Amino acid sequence: MSRLVQIQLAPEKQDDHNYILELALEKAKLQMSKVSDWRIRKRSIDARRAPVKLNLQIEFWLKGEVKEKITSFTPKAVSDAVEVIIIGAGPAGLYAGLRAVEAGLKPIIFERGKDVRERRRDLAKINKEHLVNPESNYCFGEGGAGTYSDGKLYTRSKKRGNVLKALEWFVHFGADEDILVDAHPHIGTNKLPKIITAMREAIVDAGGEVHFNSKLTDVLIEDKAIKSVEINNDTWFNAAHVILATGHSARDIFYLLHDKQITIEAKPFAIGVRVEHQQELIDTIQYHGDQDNPYLPPASYALVEQVDGMGVYSFCMCPGGIIAPCATEPGEVVTNGWSPSKRNNPYANSGIVVSVTPKDLPNYSKDNPFVCLEFQQEVEKSCWEAAGKTQQVPAQRMVDFVEGRVSKDLPKTSYQPGLTSLDLNTVLPDLLSVRLQKAFKAFGKKMKGYYTNTAVLHAPESRTSSPVSIPRDTETLEHIDISGLYPCGEGAGYAGGIISAAIDGINCVDAIAKLYKL
């Protein structure tokens, strides 16, 4: 069994492997002559006080012990195998496809949007021309929302499945091995498209199928079992096993299931604004005067506060990042954030959101599964109308928002479609605005300098997670009422990011493979 040891060092020593090895050997009280191999297993920054330090977890293998290899991806030829239909090619759908060809099942993936290369043209249109394609945008298309929302791979879902396997598959398809080491691994939006393409090509090469511009429009249920699915309102495909991995923004799927009397439920979610600071300011706050150290990455932050009985917290924090327009329908505005791999843009942005449960909402009814979704839609529409019915967003300086005055001007922003200066207190429901005001003051006490009028709020940040869940059996992972239907990933309420969605895709295929003893 390998041996672990924790060491701490100055950031400028992070590439000096001889120094790291000597320090770790001394801490572990080992001699190199007794060691067969070693590696850096985990790496994180300790910025709680000056000077900033680097924490490393070192793993040693002694003589006679064997260092385990990275989990390889080993597909089988599946052209004539049992078919599994997968709806959606986001992280859950792609990883379900990869796991299927590894298990000896034939995945047939239907994705409503376009491949990564074609998606770029629609993203350019929403940024430059304010045109939203309902089938191809930041949320819909190959790789799902994850492809163009940064590639942060951190997850707390350790008990849901094999996190290391999910990360190692990313490495297999082109990600840097650093993601296996960093405490908060990150790929970068600029690198993800090539990796996603390689995953799709592996599925097709093994005999699976991936179809773009292919939207689920109907399902046939007989005797409480899935029988077939309709694509694009014209073609039916027989389906004994359907993995529904449509993501948190596929509202039409929720309505389709409800119309078919397939049980869905309202689900807690979070909604608020996306805040942008200068990255230099965040570095100064977090690194305690060591912000010019060239060996330190752009700083991030995580904040949480209980306000009037509801949680307010930072979400999807993007150091050196960009705020992007993420609407999926005309008549709404939505913001999200992403970073390139180097995180070298001058801005830091993060969602600051309020946790909302169905019972918090004025139109709550236990029989209405859409209560949270409708609230989400109302906020997105009101922001769109207030900012001029384009993809510009309502915006306000932070202190101005807290004090209730319209900002006289707004600084330059990373949000390409542009800003409209408004008092967000008149646009956002009091349920959100009052709590956000109190939270920003509290965050300013936790991070000295965070509460500043140089920070700009962009509204809304509303697609943090699905406002609807699709219930499933905890053992079979099938829908509680419909056999053969596997609700999966973020859209069904079983994931909260790229890795947890990927794990859920693997788990759903494992449940199907178990039926065939594969």
C-alpha positions in Angstrom: 0.0 0.0 0.0 1.3 3.5 -0.9 2.2 6.0 1.7 0.9 9.6 1.8 2.6 12.7 3.3 1.6 16.3 3.4 4.2 19.1 2.8 4.0 22.9 2.4 6.3 25.1 0.3 6.6 28.5 -1.3 4.9 28.8 -4.7 8.2 29.5 -6.5 9.4 26.0 -5.6 6.4 24.2 -7.2 8.4 23.1 -10.3 11.6 22.1 -8.3 10.9 18.3 -8.1 14.2 17.6 -6.4 13.4 20.0 -3.6 9.8 18.6 -3.3 11.2 15.0 -3.2 13.8 15.8 -0.5 11.2 17.7 1.6 8.7 14.9 1.3 11.2 12.1 2.1 12.3 14.0 5.2 8.7 14.5 6.3 7.9 10.8 5.7 11.1 9.7 7.3 12.0 7.6 4.2 15.2 7.0 2.3 15.1 7.1 -1.5 16.7 3.7 -1.7 13.5 2.2 -0.3 11.2 4.0 -2.7 10.2 2.6 -6.1 8.1 5.5 -7.3 6.4 8.7 -6.2 4.1 11.4 -7.5 2.3 14.6 -6.5 -1.2 13.4 -5.7 -2.9 16.6 -4.7 -2.0 20.3 -5.0 -3.8 23.3 -3.5 -3.1 26.9 -2.5 -3.2 28.0 1.2 -4.0 31.7 1.0 -5.5 32.1 4.5 -2.6 34.3 5.6 0.6 35.8 4.2 2.9 34.5 2.8 0.8 32.3 0.5 1.9 28.7 0.5 1.4 25.7 -1.7 0.0 22.5 -0.1 1.1 19.2 -1.7 0.1 15.7 -1.0 2.9 13.3 -2.0 2.4 9.6 -2.6 5.2 7.1 -2.2 5.4 3.5 -3.4 8.1 1.4 -1.6 10.2 -1.3 -3.2 7.9 -4.2 -4.2 4.8 -2.0 -4.6 3.4 -1.1 -8.0 2.2 2.3 -8.9 -1.3 2.1 -10.4 -1.8 3.3 -14.0 -4.2 5.9 -15.2 -7.6 4.2 -16.0 -7.6 3.6 -19.7 -10.6 3.9 -22.0 -11.1 0.5 -23.7 -14.0 0.5 -26.1 -15.5 -2.6 -27.6 -16.9 -3.0 -31.1 -20.7 -2.3 -30.6 -22.2 -2.0 -34.1 -24.5 -5.0 -33.6 -24.8 -4.7 -29.8 -27.9 -4.0 -27.7 -28.9 -0.4 -28.3 -29.2 2.4 -25.7 -30.7 5.7 -26.8 -29.2 8.7 -25.2 -31.0 12.1 -25.4 -28.5 14.9 -25.1 -24.7 15.1 -25.8 -23.7 17.1 -22.7 -21.3 15.7 -20.1 -23.9 13.1 -18.9 -24.8 12.0 -22.4 -21.3 11.8 -23.7 -20.0 9.9 -20.7 -23.0 7.6 -21.0 -22.0 7.0 -24.6 -18.3 6.3 -23.6 -19.3 3.9 -20.9 -21.7 2.2 -23.2 -19.1 1.3 -25.8 -16.8 0.2 -23.0 -19.5 -2.1 -21.6 -20.4 -3.5 -24.9 -23.6 -1.6 -25.6 -24.4 0.5 -28.6 -25.1 4.1 -27.8 -27.3 6.1 -30.2 -27.0 9.8 -29.1 -29.6 12.4 -30.3 -28.5 16.0 -29.7 -30.9 18.8 -30.5 -28.0 21.2 -31.2 -25.0 21.3 -33.5 -21.5 20.0 -33.1 -18.9 22.2 -31.4 -17.5 23.7 -34.6 -21.0 24.7 -35.9 -22.1 26.0 -32.5 -19.4 28.7 -32.6 -21.3 30.5 -35.3 -24.5 30.7 -33.2 -22.5 31.9 -30.2 -21.1 34.7 -32.3 -24.6 35.7 -33.4 -25.9 35.9 -29.9 -22.9 38.0 -28.8 -22.8 40.3 -31.8 -26.3 40.3 -33.3 -28.3 39.5 -30.2 -29.9 36.6 -32.1 -30.8 33.5 -30.0 -31.1 30.1 -31.7 -33.3 28.0 -29.5 -31.5 24.8 -30.6 -27.9 26.0 -30.7 -26.5 28.3 -28.0 -24.4 28.3 -24.9 -26.6 25.6 -23.3 -27.6 23.4 -26.3 -25.2 21.6 -28.6 -22.3 19.1 -28.4 -20.8 19.1 -25.0 -23.8 20.9 -23.5 -23.5 23.9 -21.3 -20.1 22.6 -20.0 -18.3 23.1 -23.3 -18.6 26.9 -23.2 -18.9 27.4 -19.5 -15.3 27.0 -18.4 -14.6 23.3 -17.8 -14.4 23.5 -14.0 -14.1 19.9 -12.8 -14.4 20.3 -9.1 -17.2 18.3 -7.4 -18.3 17.4 -3.9 -20.1 14.3 -5.3 -17.5 11.9 -4.1 -20.1 9.3 -3.0 -22.0 9.2 -6.4 -19.3 7.4 -8.3 -15.8 7.2 -9.6 -14.6 10.8 -9.8 -11.0 9.7 -10.6 -12.2 7.6 -13.6 -14.2 10.6 -15.0 -11.1 12.8 -14.7 -8.8 10.2 -16.2 -11.1 9.8 -19.2 -10.7 13.6 -19.7 -6.9 13.1 -19.7 -7.2 10.2 -22.1 -9.0 12.5 -24.6 -6.6 15.3 -24.4 -6.8 17.2 -21.1 -3.7 18.1 -19.1 -2.7 15.6 -16.4 -2.7 18.5 -13.9 -6.5 18.0 -13.6 -5.7 14.8 -11.7 -3.7 16.8 -9.1 -5.2 20.2 -8.7 -7.7 20.6 -5.8 -10.0 22.6 -8.2 -9.2 21.2 -11.6 -10.0 23.3 -14.7 -9.6 22.8 -18.4 -10.6 26.0 -20.0 -13.3 26.8 -22.6 -10.6 27.2 -25.3 -9.4 23.6 -24.9 -12.7 21.8 -24.3 -14.1 21.7 -27.9 -11.2 19.5 -29.1 -11.6 17.1 -26.2 -15.3 16.9 -26.7 -14.8 16.1 -30.4 -12.3 13.4 -29.5 -14.9 11.8 -27.2 -17.6 11.8 -29.9 -15.2 10.3 -32.5 -14.3 7.5 -30.1 -18.0 6.6 -29.7 -18.5 6.6 -33.5 -15.3 4.6 -34.2 -16.5 1.9 -31.8 -19.8 1.6 -33.7 -22.0 4.0 -31.7 -24.0 6.8 -33.4 -24.1 10.5 -32.7 -26.8 12.6 -34.4 -26.9 16.4 -34.3 -29.9 18.7 -35.0 -32.0 15.8 -33.6 -34.5 16.9 -31.0 -36.7 14.7 -28.9 -40.3 15.6 -29.7 -42.4 12.7 -28.3 -42.2 9.4 -26.5 -44.4 6.3 -26.7 -45.2 4.7 -23.3 -47.1 1.4 -23.2 -47.7 -0.7 -20.0 -45.6 1.8 -18.0 -42.5 1.1 -20.2 -40.7 3.2 -22.8 -41.3 1.8 -26.3 -40.0 4.4 -28.7 -39.0 8.0 -29.1 -39.8 10.6 -31.8 -37.1 12.8 -33.2 -37.8 16.1 -35.0 -41.6 15.5 -35.1 -41.2 12.9 -37.9 -39.1 9.8 -37.2 -39.7 7.2 -34.5 -37.0 4.9 -33.1 -37.7 1.8 -31.0 -36.3 2.2 -27.6 -36.1 -0.3 -24.7 -33.6 1.8 -22.9 -33.6 5.7 -23.0 -31.2 7.8 -21.0 -32.7 11.3 -20.7 -29.7 13.6 -20.3 -31.1 16.8 -21.7 -29.6 19.4 -19.3 -31.1 22.0 -16.9 -32.4 24.3 -19.7 -34.5 21.9 -21.8 -37.8 23.2 -20.6 -39.7 21.7 -23.5 -38.7 18.2 -22.2 -40.3 18.9 -18.8 -43.5 20.0 -20.5 -43.5 16.9 -22.8 -43.2 14.6 -19.8 -45.9 16.4 -17.9 -48.2 16.2 -21.0 -47.6 12.5 -21.1 -48.5 12.2 -17.4 -44.9 11.2 -16.5 -44.2 12.4 -13.0 -41.9 15.4 -12.6 -41.5 17.6 -9.5 -40.6 21.2 -8.6 -37.0 21.4 -7.3 -35.1 23.9 -5.3 -32.6 26.0 -7.3 -30.7 29.3 -7.0 -31.0 32.6 -8.8 -29.4 36.0 -8.6 -26.8 38.1 -10.5 -23.3 37.7 -11.9 -20.8 40.0 -10.3 -17.7 41.2 -12.1 -14.6 42.7 -10.3 -11.2 43.5 -11.6 -9.1 40.4 -11.2 -6.3 42.5 -9.8 -8.5 43.5 -6.9 -9.4 39.9 -6.1 -5.7 38.9 -6.3 -4.9 41.7 -3.8 -7.6 40.6 -1.4 -6.9 36.9 -1.5 -3.1 37.0 -1.7 -2.5 39.5 1.2 -0.1 41.7 -0.7 1.6 38.9 -2.6 -0.6 39.4 -5.7 2.4 40.2 -8.0 4.0 36.8 -7.3 4.3 35.3 -10.8 4.0 31.8 -9.4 0.5 32.3 -8.2 -2.5 31.8 -10.4 -5.4 34.3 -10.7 -7.2 34.1 -7.4 -10.7 32.8 -6.8 -13.1 33.0 -4.0 -16.0 31.2 -2.4 -18.6 33.0 -0.3 -21.7 32.0 1.6 -24.1 33.8 4.0 -27.4 33.0 5.5 -29.8 35.9 4.9 -33.3 36.0 6.3 -33.6 32.3 6.3 -32.2 31.7 2.9 -28.6 30.9 1.7 -26.8 33.4 -0.6 -23.6 32.1 -2.1 -21.0 32.4 -4.9 -21.5 30.1 -7.8 -19.3 29.1 -10.8 -16.5 31.6 -9.9 -14.4 32.4 -12.9 -10.9 34.0 -12.3 -9.6 35.8 -15.4 -13.0 35.2 -17.0 -15.7 36.3 -19.3 -19.5 36.8 -18.7 -21.5 35.3 -21.6 -25.1 35.6 -22.8 -26.8 32.2 -22.2 -30.4 32.6 -23.2 -32.0 29.6 -24.8 -35.1 31.4 -26.2 -35.9 34.8 -27.7 -37.5 37.1 -25.1 -35.1 36.4 -22.2 -31.6 37.3 -21.0 -29.4 35.0 -19.0 -25.8 35.3 -17.9 -23.1 32.8 -17.1 -19.3 32.8 -16.8 -16.3 31.0 -18.3 -12.5 31.3 -18.3 -9.9 30.3 -20.9 -7.2 27.8 -19.7 -4.7 30.5 -18.8 -7.4 32.6 -16.9 -5.6 35.7 -18.2 -8.5 38.1 -18.8 -8.5 41.2 -16.6 -11.9 40.4 -15.0 -13.1 38.0 -12.3 -16.7 37.1 -12.3 -19.0 34.9 -10.2 -22.6 34.2 -9.8 -24.0 35.5 -6.5 -27.3 33.6 -6.0 -30.1 33.1 -3.6 -31.3 29.5 -2.7 -34.9 29.2 -3.5 -37.3 26.4 -2.6 -40.7 25.9 -4.1 -42.4 26.9 -0.9 -40.5 30.2 -0.9 -42.5 31.3 -3.9 -45.8 33.2 -3.8 -47.5 31.0 -6.4 -46.5 27.7 -4.7 -48.7 24.7 -5.0 -47.7 21.2 -4.3 -49.5 20.1 -7.5 -47.5 22.5 -9.7 -44.2 21.1 -10.8 -43.4 24.3 -12.7 -43.5 26.7 -9.8 -39.7 27.3 -9.8 -39.4 27.2 -13.5 -42.1 29.8 -13.9 -40.3 32.1 -11.4 -37.1 31.6 -13.3 -38.8 32.5 -16.6 -40.4 35.6 -15.1 -37.1 37.0 -13.9 -35.4 36.3 -17.2 -38.2 38.0 -19.2 -38.4 41.0 -16.9 -34.7 41.6 -17.2 -35.0 41.3 -21.0 -37.8 43.8 -21.2 -36.1 46.2 -18.8 -32.8 46.3 -20.7 -34.5 47.0 -24.1 -35.5 43.6 -25.4 -32.1 42.7 -26.8 -29.3 40.6 -25.2 -28.0 43.6 -23.3 -28.5 43.0 -19.5 -29.7 45.2 -16.7 -26.6 46.3 -14.7 -25.6 48.3 -11.7 -22.6 49.1 -9.6 -22.5 47.1 -6.4 -22.8 49.9 -3.8 -25.4 51.7 -6.0 -27.5 48.5 -5.9 -27.3 48.2 -2.1 -28.1 51.9 -1.7 -30.9 51.9 -4.3 -29.7 54.4 -6.9 -29.2 54.0 -10.6 -25.5 54.0 -11.6 -24.5 57.2 -13.5 -22.1 55.2 -15.6 -20.8 51.7 -15.9 -17.2 50.6 -16.4 -16.0 48.5 -19.2 -17.3 44.9 -19.0 -16.4 41.5 -20.4 -20.1 41.0 -21.4 -20.0 41.5 -25.1 -23.7 42.3 -25.9 -23.5 45.3 -23.6 -25.2 46.7 -20.4 -28.2 48.9 -19.6 -27.9 51.0 -16.4 -30.9 50.3 -14.2 -31.8 50.0 -10.6 -31.9 46.2 -10.2 -34.1 46.6 -7.2 -36.9 47.6 -9.6 -36.2 44.6 -11.9 -35.5 41.7 -9.5 -38.2 40.4 -7.1 -37.8 41.6 -3.5 -37.2 37.9 -2.5 -33.9 38.2 -4.3 -32.9 41.9 -4.2 -33.2 42.4 -0.4 -31.2 39.3 0.4 -28.5 40.2 -2.2 -28.1 43.6 -0.7 -27.5 42.2 2.8 -25.2 39.5 1.4 -22.9 42.0 -0.4 -22.4 43.9 2.8 -21.6 40.7 4.7 -19.2 39.6 1.9 -17.4 42.9 2.2 -16.7 42.1 5.8 -15.4 38.7 4.9 -13.2 39.9 2.0 -12.0 43.4 2.7 -12.4 45.4 -0.6 -15.0 43.1 -2.2 -17.8 45.5 -1.4 -17.0 48.2 -3.9 -18.7 50.4 -6.5 -16.1 49.3 -9.1 -17.8 45.9 -9.1 -20.7 45.6 -11.5 -23.8 43.3 -11.2 -25.2 41.7 -14.3 -28.8 40.3 -14.1 -29.8 37.6 -14.0 -27.7 34.6 -13.1 -30.6 32.1 -13.3 -29.4 28.7 -14.8 -27.5 27.4 -11.8 -29.4 24.1 -11.8 -32.6 22.6 -13.0 -35.8 24.1 -11.4 -37.5 20.7 -12.1 -36.5 17.2 -11.1 -37.5 13.9 -12.7 -37.8 11.2 -9.9 -36.2 7.8 -10.3 -35.7 4.6 -8.4 -32.6 4.7 -6.3 -31.6 1.1 -7.2 -32.5 0.7 -10.9 -32.1 4.4 -11.7 -35.3 4.1 -13.9 -38.1 6.6 -13.6 -40.3 5.8 -10.7 -43.3 5.1 -13.0 -41.7 4.2 -16.4 -39.4 1.2 -16.9 -36.6 1.7 -19.4 -36.5 5.5 -18.9 -33.4 6.7 -17.1 -33.5 10.4 -15.9 -29.9 11.5 -15.9 -27.6 14.4 -15.0 -28.4 18.1 -14.3 -31.7 18.3 -16.1 -33.1 15.5 -14.0 -31.8 16.9 -10.7 -29.0 14.3 -10.2 -25.9 16.4 -10.9 -24.5 19.9 -10.3 -21.6 20.2 -12.7 -19.5 18.5 -15.4 -18.0 15.7 -13.3 -21.1 14.9 -11.3 -23.1 14.8 -14.6 -20.4 12.6 -16.2 -20.6 10.2 -13.2 -24.3 10.0 -13.5 -24.1 9.1 -17.1 -21.8 6.3 -16.3 -24.0 5.1 -13.5 -27.1 5.0 -15.7 -25.3 2.8 -18.3 -24.0 0.6 -15.5 -27.6 0.0 -14.4 -28.5 -1.0 -18.0 -25.4 -3.2 -18.4 -26.3 -5.0 -15.2 -29.5 -6.2 -16.8 -27.4 -8.0 -19.5 -24.6 -9.1 -17.0 -22.1 -7.0 -18.9 
